[in-house]
Amino acid sequence: MQWKFRDKSATITGTYIKITLPFGTAISSIAATVKLSSQATISPNPASNNNYTNPKNFTVTAGDGTTTKTYTVTVTVEKKE
């Protein structure tokens, strides 16, 4: 799996996805680009604008249609220097 916000790639460790975005990025309504394995699906849709002001859970369903895994995405914004 790959998870990106604009041109920034997130770090994925187990079921935790973390990324720090530049100062001034509005994370209350932002879309992500996600690449999954063939036939896998994800909910809710990360390509839609989502609110990341708090950690957000996404459920990935494998291509078999029954195996699921929940990922927690945490987005932080760099502090102003």
GUFI-332146 format. One record per residue: residue number from 1; x, y, z of N, C-alpha, C, O, CB in turn. Coordinates in steps of 0.02 Angstrom, whole numbers, plus 32768, in hexadecimal, padded with zeros to 4 digits. Atoms other than C-alpha are relative to their C-alpha. Glycine has a CB too. Example, Ala and Ser with C-alpha at 12.3 -4.5 7.8 and 13.67 -1.06 7.14 Angstrom:
<recs>
REC   k n.c1 n.c2 n.c3 ca.c1 ca.c2 ca.c3 c.c1 c.c2 c.c3 o.c1 o.c2 o.c3 cb.c1 cb.c2 cb.c3
REC   1 802D 7FC5 8000  8267  7F1F  8186 802D 803C 8000 8061 803B 8021  7FCE  8001  803E
REC   2 7FD6 7FC5 7FFD  82AC  7FCB  8165 7FD9 8037 8025 7FF2 806E 802D  8014  8017  7FB9
</recs>
This chain:
<recs>
REC   k n.c1 n.c2 n.c3 ca.c1 ca.c2 ca.c3 c.c1 c.c2 c.c3 o.c1 o.c2 o.c3 cb.c1 cb.c2 cb.c3
REC   1 802A 7FC5 8000  8000  8000  8000 802C 803E 8000 8061 803F 8020  7FD0  8000  803D
REC   2 7FE0 7FBE 7FFF  8036  80B2  7FDD 7FCB 8033 8012 7F92 802E 7FFC  8022  8011  7FBB
REC   3 802F 7FCC 7FEA  7FE6  814C  802C 8023 8042 7FF7 805A 804D 8012  7FE9  7FF5  804A
REC   4 7FE2 7FBF 800D  8008  81FD  7FF0 7FCD 8038 8008 7F92 8030 7FFB  801E  8002  7FBA
REC   5 8025 7FC1 8001  7FCA  82AD  800E 8028 802E 7FD3 8061 8040 7FE2  7FF5  801F  8049
REC   6 7FDD 7FD9 8033  7FF7  8314  7F76 8040 7FDC 7FED 803D 7FA3 7FD5  800F  8049  8019
REC   7 7FC1 8020 8013  80B1  82EE  7F5A 8024 7FE1 803B 805D 7FCB 8033  802D  8032  7FDE
REC   8 7FE1 801B 7FC3  80D5  82B2  800C 7FE8 7FB9 800D 7FAC 7FAC 800E  7FF1  802D  803D
REC   9 8011 8045 7FF1  80DB  81F8  8032 7FFE 7FF5 804B 8028 800F 8070  8032  7FCF  7FDF
REC  10 8007 8010 7FB9  80A2  81B6  80DA 802C 7FC5 8012 8040 7F9E 7FE6  7FB7  7FF1  8012
REC  11 7FDC 8039 7FE5  8102  813C  8147 7FCD 7FCE 801A 7FA1 7FE0 8041  8032  8015  8038
REC  12 802F 8034 7FEA  80A6  8097  8161 8027 7FCE 802B 8057 7FB0 8014  7FDE  7FDD  7FC3
REC  13 7FE2 8030 7FD2  80D4  802E  81F8 7FC7 7FD5 801C 7F9F 7FEC 8044  8027  8024  803A
REC  14 8038 802B 7FEB  8060  7F9A  8212 7FBF 801C 7FE7 7FB5 8023 7FAA  7FFE  7FF7  804D
REC  15 8041 7FE3 8012  7FB1  7FE4  8215 7FFD 804B 800F 7FC7 8068 8011  7FC7  7FDC  8025
REC  16 7FFD 7FB8 7FF2  7FEB  8095  823C 8020 8025 7FC5 8055 8012 7FAD  8028  800E  8040
REC  17 7FE9 7FD8 8038  8000  8116  81B3 8009 8047 801A 7FDA 8065 8034  7FCE  7FFE  7FC4
REC  18 7FF1 7FBE 7FE5  8055  81BA  81E2 8022 802C 7FCC 804A 8014 7FA3  802D  7FFB  803F
REC  19 7FE2 7FCF 802D  8083  8257  8183 7FFF 8044 801F 7FD0 8055 8044  7FDC  8000  7FBB
REC  20 7FFE 7FBA 7FEB  80B7  8309  81A9 7FFF 802A 7FC1 8028 8021 7F93  8040  8010  802B
REC  21 8008 7FD5 803A  807F  838D  812D 801A 8046 800F 8021 8058 8049  7FB6  8004  7FEA
REC  22 7FE3 7FBD 7FF6  80C5  843D  8113 7FD1 802E 8027 7F94 8027 8025  8010  801F  7FBE
REC  23 8026 7FCD 7FDB  808F  84CD  8183 7FCD 8022 7FD1 7FDD 8031 7F98  8030  8035  801F
REC  24 8034 7FDF 8027  7FED  851A  8147 7FD2 7FD1 7FDA 7F9F 7FE7 7FBE  801F  802F  7FD1
REC  25 802B 8030 8022  7FA5  847A  80FD 7FBF 7FF7 8028 7FC2 7FE7 8064  8024  7FBC  7FF6
REC  26 8041 800A 7FDF  7EEB  846F  8125 7FF1 7FB5 7FFF 7FE8 7F97 7FCA  7FC7  8029  7FDD
REC  27 800C 8048 7FFD  7ECE  83BD  8162 7FB8 7FEF 8013 7FA8 7FB5 801F  8030  7FE0  8031
REC  28 8046 800D 7FEF  7E16  83D2  818A 7FD7 7FE9 7FC3 7F9F 7FD1 7FCB  7FE0  803E  801E
REC  29 8022 8017 803D  7DE8  83AB  80D5 8035 7FF5 7FCA 8045 8022 7FA3  7FCA  8034  7FE8
REC  30 7FCA 800F 802F  7E6F  8355  8070 7FF8 7FB9 7FE6 7FE2 7F8C 800A  8045  800A  8023
REC  31 8005 8042 8020  7E76  82C2  7FF8 8044 7FE0 7FFD 8077 8002 7FF7  7FE1  8005  7FBA
REC  32 7FC2 8027 8005  7EF9  8239  7FF2 7FFE 7FD6 7FC1 7FC9 7FC7 7FA5  800A  7FD4  803E
REC  33 7FF9 802F 8037  7F39  81CD  7F65 8019 7FBF 801F 804D 7FBE 803F  8030  801B  7FC8
REC  34 7FEF 8041 7FE3  7F3F  8115  7F96 8005 7FCC 7FCA 7FDA 7FC7 7F9E  7FCD  7FEB  8036
REC  35 7FF8 8039 802E  7F82  8081  7F35 7FF9 7FC0 8029 801D 7FB6 805A  8045  8002  7FDB
REC  36 800D 803F 7FDE  7F3F  7FD8  7F6C 8013 7FC6 7FD2 801E 7FCF 7F96  7FB6  7FFA  8015
REC  37 7FF5 803C 8029  7F61  7F27  7F32 7FC3 7FF3 7FD5 7F8C 800D 7FE2  8010  7FC3  802D
REC  38 8035 800E 802F  7EF8  7EE4  7EA5 7FC1 7FE6 8022 7FC5 7FBA 804D  8018  7FCD  7FCC
REC  39 8043 8012 7FE9  7E3D  7ED3  7ECC 7FF1 8013 8048 7FBA 8005 805F  7FF7  7FB6  7FF7
REC  40 800E 7FE9 7FBC  7E4F  7F1B  7F7C 7FD7 8040 7FFD 7FDB 8066 7FCC  8042  800C  8029
REC  41 8028 7FC3 7FFC  7DD6  7FA4  7FB0 800D 8022 8043 8027 8003 8072  7FB4  7FF1  7FF8
REC  42 7FF5 7FDB 7FC2  7DDB  802B  8036 7FC2 802B 800F 7FA1 8044 7FE2  803F  802D  7FFB
REC  43 8039 7FD7 7FEA  7D56  8086  809B 8012 8022 8042 802E 8002 806F  7FC0  7FD4  8008
REC  44 801E 7FD5 8033  7D38  8114  80B2 8033 800F 7FC9 806D 7FFD 7FCD  7FE7  8042  8021
REC  45 7FD7 7FF2 803A  7D7C  8152  800D 8034 8037 8010 8020 8070 801C  7FD4  8015  7FC5
REC  46 7FCE 7FCD 7FF1  7E23  81AC  802D 8008 8034 7FC9 8025 8069 7FD4  8042  7FE0  800E
REC  47 7FFB 7FD1 8038  7E18  8200  7F82 7FCD 8039 8007 7FD3 806C 7FE5  7FF5  7FDC  7FBE
REC  48 802F 7FCA 7FF0  7D85  8266  7FC5 8020 802B 8037 804D 8014 805B  7FBA  7FE4  8017
REC  49 7FE6 7FD6 7FCB  7DA8  82F8  8037 7FEA 7FE5 8044 7FAF 7FDA 8050  7FE9  804A  7FF8
REC  50 800C 8019 7FBC  7DB7  82B8  80EA 801E 802F 8033 804C 8055 8023  801C  7FB9  8008
REC  51 7FE7 7FD8 7FCA  7DD5  830C  8190 8034 7FD8 8027 8024 7FA4 8044  7FC7  8018  802F
REC  52 7FC9 8023 7FDE  7E7E  82DA  81DA 8018 8027 803D 8051 801D 8054  803B  7FF7  7FD0
REC  53 7FEB 7FDC 7FC4  7E81  8350  8270 8009 7FD1 803B 802C 7FE2 806B  7FCD  8037  8011
REC  54 7FF5 8036 7FD0  7E76  82B1  82D8 8011 7FC2 7FD8 8001 7FBE 7F9C  7FC0  7FF4  802E
REC  55 7FF2 803E 8025  7EB7  8204  82A9 7FC0 7FE3 7FE2 7F8B 7FE4 8002  8021  7FCC  802E
REC  56 803A 8019 8024  7E42  81B4  822A 800C 7FB7 7FEC 8043 7FA5 7FD4  7FF1  802B  7FC1
REC  57 7FFB 8046 8011  7E21  80FB  820F 7FE5 7FF2 7FBA 7FB2 800D 7FA5  7FDB  7FD6  8033
REC  58 8015 8018 8042  7E14  80A9  8164 8003 7FB4 8001 8032 7F97 801C  802D  801D  7FC7
REC  59 8002 8049 8003  7DE3  7FF4  8146 800E 7FE9 7FB9 7FEC 7FFC 7F8A  7FBC  7FE6  8019
REC  60 7FEF 801E 8041  7E35  7F95  80B9 7FE6 7FB9 7FFF 7FF2 7F91 802C  804E  8001  7FF4
REC  61 8019 8043 800B  7DDD  7EFB  8078 8028 7FE0 7FC8 802E 7FFC 7F92  7FB3  8001  7FEF
REC  62 7FD7 8024 8031  7E4A  7E7C  801E 7FD7 7FE9 7FC5 7F99 7FEB 7FC7  8023  7FC4  8020
REC  63 8020 8017 803D  7E22  7E39  7F72 7FD1 7FC5 800A 7FA6 7FB9 7FE0  8033  7FEE  7FCE
REC  64 802D 8038 7FF3  7DCE  7DA1  7FC1 7FBB 8017 8018 7F8C 7FEF 801D  801E  7FD2  8034
REC  65 8040 7FE4 7FEC  7D43  7E16  7FFB 7FEE 7FF7 8049 7FBB 8011 805F  7FCB  7FE3  7FD7
REC  66 8011 800C 7FBA  7D49  7DDD  80B1 8037 8015 8031 8027 802B 8068  7FF1  7FB7  800A
REC  67 7FC9 7FEE 7FD4  7DF5  7DFE  80FB 8006 804C 8004 800C 806E 7FD1  8043  7FE1  7FE8
REC  68 7FFB 7FB8 7FF7  7DFE  7EAE  8145 8039 8012 8030 804D 7FEA 805A  7FBD  801D  8019
REC  69 7FCE 7FE5 7FD3  7E81  7F18  819A 7FF1 804B 8007 7FE6 806D 7FD5  8049  7FF3  7FE7
REC  70 800D 7FB9 7FF4  7E66  7FC3  81EA 8043 8024 800A 806D 800F 8032  7FD2  800A  803D
REC  71 7FC4 7FD6 7FFC  7EED  8047  81D3 7FED 8043 801F 7FB8 805E 8010  8020  800B  7FBA
REC  72 800B 7FBF 7FE1  7EFA  80E4  823D 8030 8032 7FE1 806D 802A 7FE3  800A  7FFC  804E
REC  73 7FD8 7FCC 8021  7F36  817F  81E0 8005 803D 802D 7FD2 8059 8042  7FE2  8013  7FBB
REC  74 7FF4 7FC5 7FD7  7F84  820B  8246 8026 8034 7FD7 805D 8026 7FBE  8028  7FED  8041
REC  75 7FE2 7FC9 8026  7FAB  82B0  81F0 8011 8039 8030 7FE6 804F 8056  7FD0  8018  7FC7
REC  76 7FEC 7FC5 7FD9  800D  833A  8244 8018 8035 7FCF 802B 8027 7F96  8037  7FEF  8035
REC  77 7FEA 7FC7 8029  803C  83E6  8202 803D 801D 8022 803C 8027 805F  7FC8  8035  7FF6
REC  78 7FC5 7FE1 7FE5  80E8  8431  8218 7FEF 8041 8024 7FC2 8066 800E  8034  800D  7FC9
REC  79 800A 7FC2 7FDC  80EF  84BD  8296 8022 803A 7FDC 8055 8030 7FBA  8019  7FFA  8049
REC  80 7FE2 7FC4 801D  8114  856F  825E 8042 800D 8021 8048 800A 805F  7FD0  803C  8005
REC  81 7FBE 7FF2 7FE4  81CA  859A  8273 8005 8047 8017 803A 805C 8030  8036  7FF2  7FCD
</recs>
